[in-house]
Amino acid sequence: METTFDYGPVDEILSRYDLSERSAIAILQDIQEHYNYLPREIFPKVANAIGIGEARLYGVATFYENFSLEPKGKYVIRCCDGTACHVRGSQPILDKLREELGLSESKHTTDDLKFTVETVSCLGACGLAPAMTVNGIVHASMTPEKAMEIVEKLRKEDETA
């Protein structure tokens, strides 16, 4: 059974902007905020609305690392693997998160779209190493055990929501 993409949120976002190329990044940011990624279906519509080619808009989306073309989980966990974090043990934290959530280097998001685990080169929190963020909130002096406590807390919060 084929599902039809709901363009309502995209239309609402487009209505807030001057429909020109200079609005492309802001529009993409708002669309990603709504869907938690950039669905492939939005590219023809947005490109047409702002008067640029679809390939050009796709180029913008793939140039900036902040944009994602893959669905992300409700909770995005970013593990720092910069020098300070790596030296202080970030790899065992990442390994434990992947093991617990059934993820790997190639699979970043759980099937239920609850968790995404990514590595980043630096969170800018070297003095707090090893560090990770959950939806932008920094967690310092992490250990595999502390990471699992955070995951369990998020699971419980999600069950009661």
TIFIRO-779581 format. One record per residue: residue number from 0; x, y, z of N, C-alpha, C in turn. Coordinates in steps of 0.001 Angstrom, whole numbers. Example, Ala and Ser with C-alpha at 12.3 -4.5 7.8 and 13.67 -1.06 7.14 Angstrom:
<zake pos="0" n_u="13190" n_v="-5690" n_w="7800" ca_u="12300" ca_v="-4500" ca_w="7800" c_u="13200" c_v="-3300" c_w="7800"/>
<zake pos="1" n_u="12850" n_v="-2250" n_w="7080" ca_u="13670" ca_v="-1060" ca_w="7140" c_u="12900" c_v="30" c_w="7870"/>
// end
This chain:
<zake pos="0" n_u="839" n_v="-1184" n_w="0" ca_u="0" ca_v="0" ca_w="0" c_u="883" c_v="1245" c_w="0"/>
<zake pos="1" n_u="655" n_v="2120" n_w="-925" ca_u="1454" ca_v="3334" ca_w="-1047" c_u="815" c_v="4454" c_w="-241"/>
<zake pos="2" n_u="1636" n_v="5148" n_w="536" ca_u="1121" ca_v="6272" ca_w="1311" c_u="1422" c_v="7569" c_w="581"/>
<zake pos="3" n_u="560" n_v="8529" n_w="773" ca_u="731" ca_v="9834" ca_w="150" c_u="1369" c_v="10773" c_w="1155"/>
<zake pos="4" n_u="2381" n_v="11490" n_w="706" ca_u="3084" ca_v="12423" ca_w="1587" c_u="2195" c_v="13620" c_w="1883"/>
<zake pos="5" n_u="2138" n_v="14021" n_w="3140" ca_u="1344" ca_v="15173" ca_w="3571" c_u="2194" c_v="16436" c_w="3439"/>
<zake pos="6" n_u="1871" n_v="17255" n_w="2444" ca_u="2620" ca_v="18485" ca_w="2196" c_u="2122" c_v="19670" c_w="3029"/>
<zake pos="7" n_u="1115" n_v="19448" n_w="3861" ca_u="561" ca_v="20540" ca_w="4668" c_u="1605" c_v="21297" c_w="5474"/>
<zake pos="8" n_u="2447" n_v="20591" n_w="6253" ca_u="3480" ca_v="21293" ca_w="7023" c_u="4471" c_v="22046" c_w="6128"/>
<zake pos="9" n_u="4795" n_v="21476" n_w="4968" ca_u="5719" ca_v="22142" ca_w="4038" c_u="5083" c_v="23424" c_w="3515"/>
<zake pos="10" n_u="3807" n_v="23351" n_w="3140" ca_u="3095" ca_v="24539" ca_w="2654" c_u="3066" c_v="25631" c_w="3720"/>
<zake pos="11" n_u="2828" n_v="25217" n_w="4966" ca_u="2779" ca_v="26186" ca_w="6061" c_u="4142" c_v="26848" c_w="6249"/>
<zake pos="12" n_u="5195" n_v="26073" n_w="6184" ca_u="6558" ca_v="26612" ca_w="6325" c_u="6861" c_v="27554" c_w="5168"/>
<zake pos="13" n_u="6552" n_v="27148" n_w="3958" ca_u="6810" ca_v="28002" ca_w="2790" c_u="6061" c_v="29327" c_w="2890"/>
<zake pos="14" n_u="4866" n_v="29311" n_w="3488" ca_u="4058" ca_v="30539" ca_w="3586" c_u="4707" c_v="31594" c_w="4469"/>
<zake pos="15" n_u="5664" n_v="31194" n_w="5291" ca_u="6323" ca_v="32129" ca_w="6217" c_u="7522" c_v="32837" c_w="5619"/>
<zake pos="16" n_u="7884" n_v="32490" n_w="4387" ca_u="9123" ca_v="32999" ca_w="3805" c_u="8905" c_v="33718" c_w="2486"/>
<zake pos="17" n_u="9857" n_v="34610" n_w="2201" ca_u="10003" ca_v="35184" ca_w="874" c_u="10483" c_v="34025" c_w="3"/>
<zake pos="18" n_u="9728" n_v="33658" n_w="-994" ca_u="10051" ca_v="32479" ca_w="-1784" c_u="11116" c_v="32800" c_w="-2819"/>
<zake pos="19" n_u="12357" n_v="32811" n_w="-2332" ca_u="13501" ca_v="33043" ca_w="-3196" c_u="14644" c_v="32151" c_w="-2719"/>
<zake pos="20" n_u="15686" n_v="32074" n_w="-3541" ca_u="16813" ca_v="31199" ca_w="-3218" c_u="17459" c_v="31553" c_w="-1888"/>
<zake pos="21" n_u="17457" n_v="32827" n_w="-1534" ca_u="18116" ca_v="33221" ca_w="-286" c_u="17397" c_v="32673" c_w="956"/>
<zake pos="22" n_u="16182" n_v="32176" n_w="799" ca_u="15448" ca_v="31581" ca_w="1918" c_u="15641" c_v="30073" c_w="2017"/>
<zake pos="23" n_u="16383" n_v="29488" n_w="1097" ca_u="16492" ca_v="28021" ca_w="1011" c_u="16952" c_v="27383" c_w="2319"/>
<zake pos="24" n_u="18017" n_v="27888" n_w="2904" ca_u="18553" ca_v="27265" ca_w="4119" c_u="17561" c_v="27373" c_w="5271"/>
<zake pos="25" n_u="16965" n_v="28522" n_w="5456" ca_u="15999" ca_v="28696" ca_w="6542" c_u="14789" c_v="27784" c_w="6353"/>
<zake pos="26" n_u="14323" n_v="27654" n_w="5130" ca_u="13183" ca_v="26768" ca_w="4840" c_u="13558" c_v="25324" c_w="5149"/>
<zake pos="27" n_u="14729" n_v="24904" n_w="4679" ca_u="15174" ca_v="23534" ca_w="4952" c_u="15329" c_v="23288" c_w="6449"/>
<zake pos="28" n_u="15838" n_v="24273" n_w="7188" ca_u="15984" ca_v="24126" ca_w="8640" c_u="14617" c_v="23906" c_w="9296"/>
<zake pos="29" n_u="13627" n_v="24692" n_w="8892" ca_u="12296" ca_v="24548" ca_w="9481" c_u="11657" c_v="23209" c_w="9113"/>
<zake pos="30" n_u="11860" n_v="22780" n_w="7873" ca_u="11314" ca_v="21480" ca_w="7457" c_u="11981" c_v="20371" c_w="8253"/>
<zake pos="31" n_u="13292" n_v="20457" n_w="8423" ca_u="13990" ca_v="19429" ca_w="9203" c_u="13537" c_v="19456" c_w="10658"/>
<zake pos="32" n_u="13313" n_v="20622" n_w="11195" ca_u="12838" ca_v="20711" ca_w="12581" c_u="11490" c_v="20007" c_w="12724"/>
<zake pos="33" n_u="10627" n_v="20149" n_w="11718" ca_u="9306" ca_v="19527" ca_w="11779" c_u="9378" c_v="18005" c_w="11641"/>
<zake pos="34" n_u="10096" n_v="17519" n_w="10623" ca_u="10134" ca_v="16086" ca_w="10332" c_u="11294" c_v="15354" c_w="11015"/>
<zake pos="35" n_u="12246" n_v="16096" n_w="11541" ca_u="13472" ca_v="15575" ca_w="12147" c_u="14453" c_v="15069" c_w="11087"/>
<zake pos="36" n_u="14198" n_v="15354" n_w="9835" ca_u="15081" ca_v="15084" ca_w="8700" c_u="14438" c_v="15751" c_w="7484"/>
<zake pos="37" n_u="15096" n_v="15664" n_w="6325" ca_u="14549" ca_v="16235" ca_w="5098" c_u="14029" c_v="15102" c_w="4212"/>
<zake pos="38" n_u="12714" n_v="14888" n_w="4216" ca_u="12161" ca_v="13833" ca_w="3362" c_u="12417" c_v="14136" c_w="1883"/>
<zake pos="39" n_u="12720" n_v="13099" n_w="1112" ca_u="13027" ca_v="13288" ca_w="-313" c_u="11867" c_v="13945" c_w="-1059"/>
<zake pos="40" n_u="10647" n_v="13725" n_w="-583" ca_u="9466" ca_v="14264" ca_w="-1256" c_u="9412" c_v="15787" c_w="-1278"/>
<zake pos="41" n_u="10123" n_v="16439" n_w="-355" ca_u="10010" ca_v="17902" ca_w="-260" c_u="10833" c_v="18631" c_w="-1314"/>
<zake pos="42" n_u="11834" n_v="17976" n_w="-1871" ca_u="12766" ca_v="18679" ca_w="-2760" c_u="12112" c_v="19255" c_w="-4016"/>
<zake pos="43" n_u="11303" n_v="18501" n_w="-4761" ca_u="10680" ca_v="19109" ca_w="-5951" c_u="9777" c_v="20289" c_w="-5594"/>
<zake pos="44" n_u="8990" n_v="20131" n_w="-4539" ca_u="8040" ca_v="21181" ca_w="-4146" c_u="8763" c_v="22458" c_w="-3703"/>
<zake pos="45" n_u="9755" n_v="22313" n_w="-2836" ca_u="10472" ca_v="23475" ca_w="-2322" c_u="11288" c_v="24139" c_w="-3432"/>
<zake pos="46" n_u="11968" n_v="23345" n_w="-4234" ca_u="12763" ca_v="23905" ca_w="-5330" c_u="11885" c_v="24707" c_w="-6276"/>
<zake pos="47" n_u="10745" n_v="24165" n_w="-6625" ca_u="9811" ca_v="24871" ca_w="-7510" c_u="9301" c_v="26155" c_w="-6858"/>
<zake pos="48" n_u="8980" n_v="26067" n_w="-5569" ca_u="8432" ca_v="27236" ca_w="-4862" c_u="9430" c_v="28387" c_w="-4797"/>
<zake pos="49" n_u="10713" n_v="28081" n_w="-4628" ca_u="11698" ca_v="29165" ca_w="-4500" c_u="12416" c_v="29465" c_w="-5814"/>
<zake pos="50" n_u="12051" n_v="28745" n_w="-6858" ca_u="12554" ca_v="29072" ca_w="-8190" c_u="13973" c_v="28633" c_w="-8487"/>
<zake pos="51" n_u="14371" n_v="27478" n_w="-7939" ca_u="15693" ca_v="26941" ca_w="-8261" c_u="15537" c_v="25483" c_w="-8684"/>
<zake pos="52" n_u="16573" n_v="24934" n_w="-9252" ca_u="16541" ca_v="23535" ca_w="-9648" c_u="16579" c_v="22621" c_w="-8437"/>
<zake pos="53" n_u="15957" n_v="21457" n_w="-8589" ca_u="15932" ca_v="20479" ca_w="-7514" c_u="17351" c_v="20034" c_w="-7135"/>
<zake pos="54" n_u="18204" n_v="19871" n_w="-8145" ca_u="19580" ca_v="19447" ca_w="-7883" c_u="20326" c_v="20497" c_w="-7060"/>
<zake pos="55" n_u="20069" n_v="21759" n_w="-7318" ca_u="20723" ca_v="22830" ca_w="-6551" c_u="20276" c_v="22794" c_w="-5091"/>
<zake pos="56" n_u="18982" n_v="22610" n_w="-4860" ca_u="18470" ca_v="22532" ca_w="-3489" c_u="19025" c_v="21309" c_w="-2774"/>
<zake pos="57" n_u="19081" n_v="20196" n_w="-3475" ca_u="19656" ca_v="18981" ca_w="-2912" c_u="21134" c_v="19209" c_w="-2575"/>
<zake pos="58" n_u="21827" n_v="19947" n_w="-3422" ca_u="23226" ca_v="20287" ca_w="-3172" c_u="23397" c_v="21088" c_w="-1899"/>
<zake pos="59" n_u="22490" n_v="22014" n_w="-1642" ca_u="22526" ca_v="22793" ca_w="-399" c_u="22331" c_v="21853" c_w="790"/>
<zake pos="60" n_u="21351" n_v="20960" n_w="692" ca_u="21024" ca_v="20056" ca_w="1792" c_u="22158" c_v="19078" c_w="2088"/>
<zake pos="61" n_u="22884" n_v="18675" n_w="1069" ca_u="23963" ca_v="17713" ca_w="1291" c_u="25291" c_v="18393" c_w="1629"/>
<zake pos="62" n_u="25398" n_v="19677" n_w="1342" ca_u="26633" ca_v="20402" ca_w="1662" c_u="26770" c_v="20620" c_w="3167"/>
<zake pos="63" n_u="25683" n_v="20978" n_w="3813" ca_u="25725" ca_v="21297" ca_w="5236" c_u="25507" c_v="20043" c_w="6073"/>
<zake pos="64" n_u="26455" n_v="19764" n_w="6965" ca_u="26419" ca_v="18558" ca_w="7781" c_u="25219" c_v="18517" c_w="8722"/>
<zake pos="65" n_u="24669" n_v="19660" n_w="9050" ca_u="23553" ca_v="19712" ca_w="9972" c_u="22270" c_v="19134" c_w="9383"/>
<zake pos="66" n_u="22171" n_v="19094" n_w="8063" ca_u="20978" ca_v="18543" ca_w="7433" c_u="21096" c_v="17032" c_w="7315"/>
<zake pos="67" n_u="19977" n_v="16350" n_w="7495" ca_u="19952" ca_v="14893" ca_w="7382" c_u="18892" c_v="14477" c_w="6373"/>
<zake pos="68" n_u="19261" n_v="13567" n_w="5488" ca_u="18319" ca_v="13030" ca_w="4507" c_u="17738" c_v="11702" c_w="4983"/>
<zake pos="69" n_u="18154" n_v="11259" n_w="6155" ca_u="17642" ca_v="10029" ca_w="6737" c_u="16851" c_v="10370" c_w="7997"/>
<zake pos="70" n_u="15762" n_v="9632" n_w="8228" ca_u="14988" ca_v="9879" ca_w="9450" c_u="15861" c_v="9690" c_w="10686"/>
<zake pos="71" n_u="15644" n_v="10557" n_w="11658" ca_u="16380" ca_v="10460" ca_w="12925" c_u="15401" c_v="10130" c_w="14025"/>
<zake pos="72" n_u="15954" n_v="9601" n_w="15088" ca_u="15132" ca_v="9233" ca_w="16225" c_u="14661" c_v="10442" c_w="17017"/>
<zake pos="73" n_u="13720" n_v="10185" n_w="17896" ca_u="13205" ca_v="11226" ca_w="18794" c_u="14335" c_v="11773" c_w="19656"/>
<zake pos="74" n_u="15264" n_v="10864" n_w="20049" ca_u="16406" ca_v="11258" ca_w="20858" c_u="17672" c_v="11083" c_w="20021"/>
<zake pos="75" n_u="18330" n_v="12197" n_w="19733" ca_u="19567" ca_v="12157" ca_w="18957" c_u="20736" c_v="12279" c_w="19930"/>
<zake pos="76" n_u="21500" n_v="11185" n_w="20008" ca_u="22652" ca_v="11124" ca_w="20908" c_u="23900" c_v="11316" c_w="20055"/>
<zake pos="77" n_u="24673" n_v="12331" n_w="20387" ca_u="25933" ca_v="12577" ca_w="19675" c_u="27079" c_v="12320" c_w="20637"/>
<zake pos="78" n_u="27902" n_v="11348" n_w="20279" ca_u="29090" ca_v="11014" ca_w="21076" c_u="30291" c_v="11729" c_w="20479"/>
<zake pos="79" n_u="30967" n_v="12468" n_w="21300" ca_u="32172" ca_v="13146" ca_w="20844" c_u="33301" c_v="12139" c_w="20722"/>
<zake pos="80" n_u="34019" n_v="12211" n_w="19620" ca_u="35204" ca_v="11377" ca_w="19442" c_u="36409" c_v="12247" c_w="19105"/>
<zake pos="81" n_u="36376" n_v="13489" n_w="19579" ca_u="37529" ca_v="14364" ca_w="19429" c_u="38671" c_v="13844" c_w="20296"/>
<zake pos="82" n_u="39803" n_v="14453" n_w="20170" ca_u="41000" ca_v="13964" ca_w="20851" c_u="40800" c_v="13820" c_w="22364"/>
<zake pos="83" n_u="40326" n_v="14862" n_w="23020" ca_u="40176" ca_v="14801" ca_w="24481" c_u="39195" c_v="13710" c_w="24885"/>
<zake pos="84" n_u="38071" n_v="13621" n_w="24196" ca_u="37079" ca_v="12600" ca_w="24536" c_u="37581" c_v="11204" c_w="24208"/>
<zake pos="85" n_u="38237" n_v="11071" n_w="23073" ca_u="38747" ca_v="9759" ca_w="22672" c_u="39760" c_v="9227" c_w="23689"/>
<zake pos="86" n_u="40693" n_v="10095" n_w="24082" ca_u="41729" ca_v="9702" ca_w="25037" c_u="41105" c_v="9335" c_w="26384"/>
<zake pos="87" n_u="40012" n_v="9977" n_w="26731" ca_u="39376" ca_v="9720" ca_w="28032" c_u="38286" c_v="8643" c_w="27957"/>
<zake pos="88" n_u="38182" n_v="7943" n_w="26823" ca_u="37313" ca_v="6765" ca_w="26780" c_u="35972" c_v="6900" c_w="26101"/>
<zake pos="89" n_u="35867" n_v="7684" n_w="25038" ca_u="34578" ca_v="7813" ca_w="24364" c_u="34189" c_v="6562" c_w="23574"/>
<zake pos="90" n_u="35170" n_v="5795" n_w="23090" ca_u="34850" ca_v="4632" ca_w="22260" c_u="34037" c_v="3565" c_w="23007"/>
<zake pos="91" n_u="34388" n_v="3217" n_w="24244" ca_u="33552" ca_v="2246" ca_w="24969" c_u="32111" c_v="2738" c_w="25183"/>
<zake pos="92" n_u="31943" n_v="4043" n_w="25310" ca_u="30603" ca_v="4616" ca_w="25468" c_u="29813" c_v="4398" c_w="24177"/>
<zake pos="93" n_u="30425" n_v="4739" n_w="23068" ca_u="29789" ca_v="4551" ca_w="21768" c_u="29480" c_v="3073" c_w="21519"/>
<zake pos="94" n_u="30434" n_v="2209" n_w="21829" ca_u="30227" ca_v="765" ca_w="21643" c_u="29040" c_v="269" c_w="22473"/>
<zake pos="95" n_u="28937" n_v="716" n_w="23706" ca_u="27848" ca_v="277" ca_w="24590" c_u="26503" c_v="781" c_w="24086"/>
<zake pos="96" n_u="26453" n_v="2036" n_w="23649" ca_u="25207" ca_v="2580" ca_w="23108" c_u="24751" c_v="1777" c_w="21889"/>
<zake pos="97" n_u="25673" n_v="1520" n_w="20989" ca_u="25329" ca_v="756" ca_w="19782" c_u="24860" c_v="-649" c_w="20147"/>
<zake pos="98" n_u="25575" n_v="-1282" n_w="21070" ca_u="25208" ca_v="-2644" ca_w="21478" c_u="23804" c_v="-2657" c_w="22081"/>
<zake pos="99" n_u="23548" n_v="-1752" n_w="23004" ca_u="22268" ca_v="-1707" ca_w="23711" c_u="21104" c_v="-1387" c_w="22768"/>
<zake pos="100" n_u="21352" n_v="-538" n_w="21790" ca_u="20275" ca_v="-82" ca_w="20900" c_u="20211" c_v="-846" c_w="19577"/>
<zake pos="101" n_u="21107" n_v="-1801" n_w="19393" ca_u="21102" ca_v="-2593" ca_w="18165" c_u="21542" c_v="-1795" c_w="16953"/>
<zake pos="102" n_u="22500" n_v="-916" n_w="17154" ca_u="22993" ca_v="-60" ca_w="16083" c_u="24418" c_v="-428" c_w="15714"/>
<zake pos="103" n_u="24929" n_v="200" n_w="14649" ca_u="26286" ca_v="-86" ca_w="14177" c_u="26847" c_v="1167" c_w="13511"/>
<zake pos="104" n_u="28038" n_v="1033" n_w="12938" ca_u="28626" ca_v="2170" ca_w="12214" c_u="27770" c_v="2574" c_w="11021"/>
<zake pos="105" n_u="27051" n_v="1620" n_w="10442" ca_u="26234" ca_v="1933" ca_w="9261" c_u="24763" c_v="2145" c_w="9593"/>
<zake pos="106" n_u="24309" n_v="1675" n_w="10725" ca_u="22912" ca_v="1868" ca_w="11142" c_u="22906" c_v="2769" c_w="12365"/>
<zake pos="107" n_u="22391" n_v="3986" n_w="12187" ca_u="22449" ca_v="4991" ca_w="13248" c_u="21156" c_v="5163" c_w="14025"/>
<zake pos="108" n_u="20039" n_v="4698" n_w="13457" ca_u="18735" ca_v="4962" ca_w="14066" c_u="18000" c_v="3656" c_w="14328"/>
<zake pos="109" n_u="17384" n_v="3577" n_w="15514" ca_u="16618" ca_v="2381" ca_w="15854" c_u="15389" c_v="2282" c_w="14962"/>
<zake pos="110" n_u="14916" n_v="1054" n_w="14769" ca_u="13775" ca_v="824" ca_w="13882" c_u="12516" c_v="1546" c_w="14350"/>
<zake pos="111" n_u="12380" n_v="1743" n_w="15649" ca_u="11198" ca_v="2429" ca_w="16179" c_u="11332" c_v="3951" c_w="16157"/>
<zake pos="112" n_u="12439" n_v="4434" n_w="15583" ca_u="12721" ca_v="5876" ca_w="15474" c_u="12753" c_v="6583" c_w="16834"/>
<zake pos="113" n_u="13181" n_v="5861" n_w="17865" ca_u="13316" ca_v="6480" ca_w="19185" c_u="14715" c_v="7060" c_w="19393"/>
<zake pos="114" n_u="15755" n_v="6356" n_w="18919" ca_u="17129" ca_v="6777" ca_w="19181" c_u="17959" c_v="6822" c_w="17905"/>
<zake pos="115" n_u="18764" n_v="7867" n_w="17793" ca_u="19802" ca_v="7969" ca_w="16773" c_u="21106" c_v="8191" c_w="17515"/>
<zake pos="116" n_u="22140" n_v="7439" n_w="17138" ca_u="23457" ca_v="7621" ca_w="17744" c_u="24435" c_v="8000" c_w="16646"/>
<zake pos="117" n_u="25075" n_v="9147" n_w="16841" ca_u="26046" ca_v="9668" ca_w="15877" c_u="27348" c_v="9988" c_w="16599"/>
<zake pos="118" n_u="28435" n_v="9961" n_w="15845" ca_u="29694" ca_v="10460" ca_w="16389" c_u="29954" c_v="11822" c_w="15782"/>
<zake pos="119" n_u="30585" n_v="12672" n_w="16557" ca_u="30972" ca_v="13996" ca_w="16070" c_u="32440" c_v="14215" c_w="16404"/>
<zake pos="120" n_u="33090" n_v="15027" n_w="15611" ca_u="34518" ca_v="15276" ca_w="15805" c_u="34810" c_v="16083" c_w="17055"/>
<zake pos="121" n_u="33895" n_v="16968" n_w="17418" ca_u="34104" ca_v="17774" ca_w="18619" c_u="32790" c_v="18425" c_w="19022"/>
<zake pos="122" n_u="32488" n_v="18369" n_w="20305" ca_u="31310" ca_v="19055" ca_w="20836" c_u="31679" c_v="20413" c_w="21433"/>
<zake pos="123" n_u="32984" n_v="20699" n_w="21501" ca_u="33424" ca_v="21948" ca_w="22107" c_u="33338" c_v="21903" c_w="23620"/>
<zake pos="124" n_u="33358" n_v="20703" n_w="24173" ca_u="33260" ca_v="20538" ca_w="25623" c_u="34429" c_v="19700" c_w="26115"/>
<zake pos="125" n_u="35618" n_v="20008" n_w="25633" ca_u="36806" ca_v="19191" ca_w="25920" c_u="37092" c_v="19063" c_w="27414"/>
<zake pos="126" n_u="36828" n_v="20094" n_w="28174" ca_u="37055" ca_v="20047" ca_w="29619" c_u="36088" c_v="19119" c_w="30335"/>
<zake pos="127" n_u="35029" n_v="18698" n_w="29648" ca_u="34023" ca_v="17822" ca_w="30235" c_u="34159" c_v="16380" c_w="29736"/>
<zake pos="128" n_u="35246" n_v="16105" n_w="29038" ca_u="35439" ca_v="14830" ca_w="28351" c_u="35459" c_v="13645" c_w="29306"/>
<zake pos="129" n_u="34971" n_v="12505" n_w="28814" ca_u="34260" ca_v="12318" ca_w="27550" c_u="32823" c_v="12835" c_w="27657"/>
<zake pos="130" n_u="32382" n_v="13449" n_w="26583" ca_u="31081" ca_v="14104" ca_w="26584" c_u="30192" c_v="13558" c_w="25474"/>
<zake pos="131" n_u="28886" n_v="13691" n_w="25695" ca_u="27911" ca_v="13389" ca_w="24662" c_u="26744" c_v="14348" c_w="24846"/>
<zake pos="132" n_u="25950" n_v="14489" n_w="23793" ca_u="24748" ca_v="15299" ca_w="23908" c_u="23539" c_v="14428" c_w="23599"/>
<zake pos="133" n_u="22421" n_v="14790" n_w="24206" ca_u="21129" ca_v="14190" ca_w="23874" c_u="20223" c_v="15361" c_w="23518"/>
<zake pos="134" n_u="19837" n_v="15414" n_w="22251" ca_u="19021" ca_v="16522" ca_w="21750" c_u="19608" c_v="17878" c_w="22151"/>
<zake pos="135" n_u="20931" n_v="17966" n_w="22051" ca_u="21631" ca_v="19226" ca_w="22283" c_u="22039" c_v="19493" c_w="23719"/>
<zake pos="136" n_u="21609" n_v="18673" n_w="24658" ca_u="21969" ca_v="18860" ca_w="26067" c_u="23247" c_v="18073" c_w="26349"/>
<zake pos="137" n_u="24254" n_v="18772" n_w="26866" ca_u="25559" ca_v="18167" ca_w="27107" c_u="25546" c_v="17343" c_w="28380"/>
<zake pos="138" n_u="26132" n_v="16148" n_w="28272" ca_u="26334" ca_v="15265" ca_w="29426" c_u="27834" c_v="15043" c_w="29549"/>
<zake pos="139" n_u="28379" n_v="15369" n_w="30730" ca_u="29826" ca_v="15378" ca_w="30936" c_u="30312" c_v="14140" c_w="31670"/>
<zake pos="140" n_u="31629" n_v="13915" n_w="31569" ca_u="32309" ca_v="12836" ca_w="32293" c_u="31569" c_v="11509" c_w="32138"/>
<zake pos="141" n_u="31249" n_v="11194" n_w="30890" ca_u="30448" ca_v="10008" ca_w="30612" c_u="31243" c_v="8723" c_w="30794"/>
<zake pos="142" n_u="30502" n_v="7680" n_w="31108" ca_u="31008" ca_v="6306" ca_w="31134" c_u="29947" c_v="5481" c_w="30415"/>
<zake pos="143" n_u="30268" n_v="4259" n_w="30019" ca_u="29224" ca_v="3421" ca_w="29416" c_u="28014" c_v="3250" c_w="30346"/>
<zake pos="144" n_u="28273" n_v="3120" n_w="31634" ca_u="27185" ca_v="2947" ca_w="32600" c_u="26298" c_v="4191" c_w="32688"/>
<zake pos="145" n_u="26927" n_v="5365" n_w="32722" ca_u="26150" ca_v="6610" ca_w="32766" c_u="25327" c_v="6776" c_w="31488"/>
<zake pos="146" n_u="25903" n_v="6401" n_w="30357" ca_u="25172" ca_v="6497" ca_w="29091" c_u="23938" c_v="5606" c_w="29119"/>
<zake pos="147" n_u="24074" n_v="4401" n_w="29683" ca_u="22939" ca_v="3479" ca_w="29768" c_u="21873" c_v="4005" c_w="30721"/>
<zake pos="148" n_u="22290" n_v="4653" n_w="31795" ca_u="21324" ca_v="5262" ca_w="32720" c_u="20496" c_v="6324" c_w="32002"/>
<zake pos="149" n_u="21145" n_v="7115" n_w="31162" ca_u="20437" ca_v="8149" ca_w="30405" c_u="19464" c_v="7510" c_w="29424"/>
<zake pos="150" n_u="19898" n_v="6472" n_w="28723" ca_u="19014" ca_v="5781" ca_w="27774" c_u="17800" c_v="5210" c_w="28498"/>
<zake pos="151" n_u="18020" n_v="4574" n_w="29647" ca_u="16902" ca_v="3995" ca_w="30405" c_u="15936" c_v="5075" c_w="30885"/>
<zake pos="152" n_u="16481" n_v="6209" n_w="31326" ca_u="15631" ca_v="7323" ca_w="31762" c_u="14778" c_v="7823" c_w="30588"/>
<zake pos="153" n_u="15378" n_v="7939" n_w="29406" ca_u="14631" ca_v="8390" ca_w="28231" c_u="13566" c_v="7383" c_w="27839"/>
<zake pos="154" n_u="13870" n_v="6100" n_w="27935" ca_u="12876" ca_v="5060" ca_w="27629" c_u="11687" c_v="5162" c_w="28572"/>
<zake pos="155" n_u="11958" n_v="5361" n_w="29868" ca_u="10880" ca_v="5473" ca_w="30863" c_u="10042" c_v="6717" c_w="30619"/>
<zake pos="156" n_u="10704" n_v="7834" n_w="30332" ca_u="9984" ca_v="9074" ca_w="30024" c_u="9090" c_v="8887" c_w="28812"/>
<zake pos="157" n_u="9602" n_v="8170" n_w="27818" ca_u="8859" ca_v="7959" ca_w="26581" c_u="7634" c_v="7079" c_w="26834"/>
<zake pos="158" n_u="7758" n_v="6092" n_w="27732" ca_u="6639" ca_v="5205" ca_w="28057" c_u="5518" c_v="5941" c_w="28755"/>
<zake pos="159" n_u="5863" n_v="6933" n_w="29582" ca_u="4846" ca_v="7661" ca_w="30344" c_u="4284" c_v="8842" c_w="29569"/>
<zake pos="160" n_u="4903" n_v="9174" n_w="28442" ca_u="4431" ca_v="10337" ca_w="27669" c_u="3170" c_v="10015" c_w="26885"/>
// end
